[in-house]
Amino acid sequence: MQTEDRMAIALRVDELYGAAAARFHTYETVIHRTFCESMLDTFPDREGDMGEYAFGYAREKYGYLTPEEIEEEDAENSDDGICSHGLDFWTCPRGCFG
């Protein structure tokens, strides 16, 4: 893969994270989950050269998680009283525990 391609992919991944952060500026977990979903939408071929580089870059720079890893993290957090938004019973405005 050419250096220009890598730079373009890195820029696009950075834009995706920035867009998620601008949309949900106070909820780190929601920002991260939105970013991970946007990666799947933007780079549907995770196995190709571009996808492999994009997801590797996203994991290294922003902690990208696969849907399976997110599901596992949600299960662990739930055991600790934390919802999928990264909040507890008293603070989740979505009523996850209701």
C-alpha positions in Angstrom: 0.0 0.0 0.0 1.3 3.4 -0.9 2.2 6.0 1.7 -0.4 8.4 0.2 -3.1 5.7 0.7 -2.1 5.2 4.3 -2.2 8.9 4.9 -5.6 9.2 3.4 -6.9 6.3 5.4 -5.5 7.7 8.6 -7.0 11.1 7.9 -10.4 9.4 7.3 -10.2 7.4 10.5 -9.3 10.6 12.4 -12.3 12.4 10.8 -14.6 9.6 11.9 -13.4 9.8 15.5 -13.7 13.6 15.4 -17.3 13.4 14.1 -18.2 11.0 16.9 -16.6 13.2 19.5 -18.4 16.3 18.2 -21.7 14.6 18.3 -21.4 13.1 21.8 -18.8 15.3 23.5 -19.6 14.3 27.1 -20.0 10.5 26.9 -16.7 8.8 26.2 -18.3 5.4 25.8 -20.9 6.6 23.4 -18.2 8.4 21.4 -16.2 5.3 21.2 -19.1 3.0 20.2 -20.2 5.5 17.5 -16.7 5.6 16.2 -16.4 1.8 16.1 -19.7 1.6 14.2 -18.7 4.2 11.7 -15.5 2.3 11.0 -17.5 -0.7 10.0 -19.7 1.4 7.7 -16.8 3.2 6.2 -14.4 0.3 5.8 -16.7 -2.8 5.2 -13.9 -5.0 3.9 -11.8 -5.5 7.1 -9.7 -8.2 5.4 -8.4 -6.1 2.4 -5.3 -4.0 2.5 -7.2 -0.7 3.2 -9.4 -2.3 5.8 -6.5 -4.0 7.5 -4.6 -0.8 7.7 -7.6 1.3 8.8 -8.6 -1.0 11.6 -5.1 -1.4 12.8 -4.6 2.3 12.9 -8.0 2.8 14.6 -7.2 0.2 17.2 -3.8 1.7 17.9 -4.8 5.3 18.0 -8.4 5.2 19.3 -8.8 1.7 20.9 -11.1 0.4 18.2 -13.1 -2.7 19.3 -14.8 -5.3 17.1 -18.6 -5.8 17.7 -17.7 -9.0 19.5 -15.2 -7.2 21.8 -17.8 -4.6 22.5 -20.4 -7.2 23.4 -17.8 -8.9 25.7 -17.0 -5.5 27.3 -20.7 -4.7 27.8 -21.2 -8.0 29.6 -18.3 -7.4 31.9 -19.4 -3.8 32.6 -23.0 -5.0 33.2 -21.7 -7.3 35.9 -20.2 -4.1 37.5 -23.4 -2.1 37.3 -22.3 -0.1 34.2 -24.6 0.2 31.1 -23.6 0.1 27.5 -23.4 3.9 27.6 -20.6 3.7 30.3 -22.9 5.0 33.0 -24.3 3.7 36.2 -27.9 3.4 37.5 -28.0 6.9 38.8 -26.6 8.7 35.8 -27.8 7.0 32.6 -30.4 9.3 30.9 -31.5 6.5 28.7 -33.0 4.5 31.6 -30.9 1.4 30.9 -31.6 0.0 34.4 -35.3 0.9 34.5 
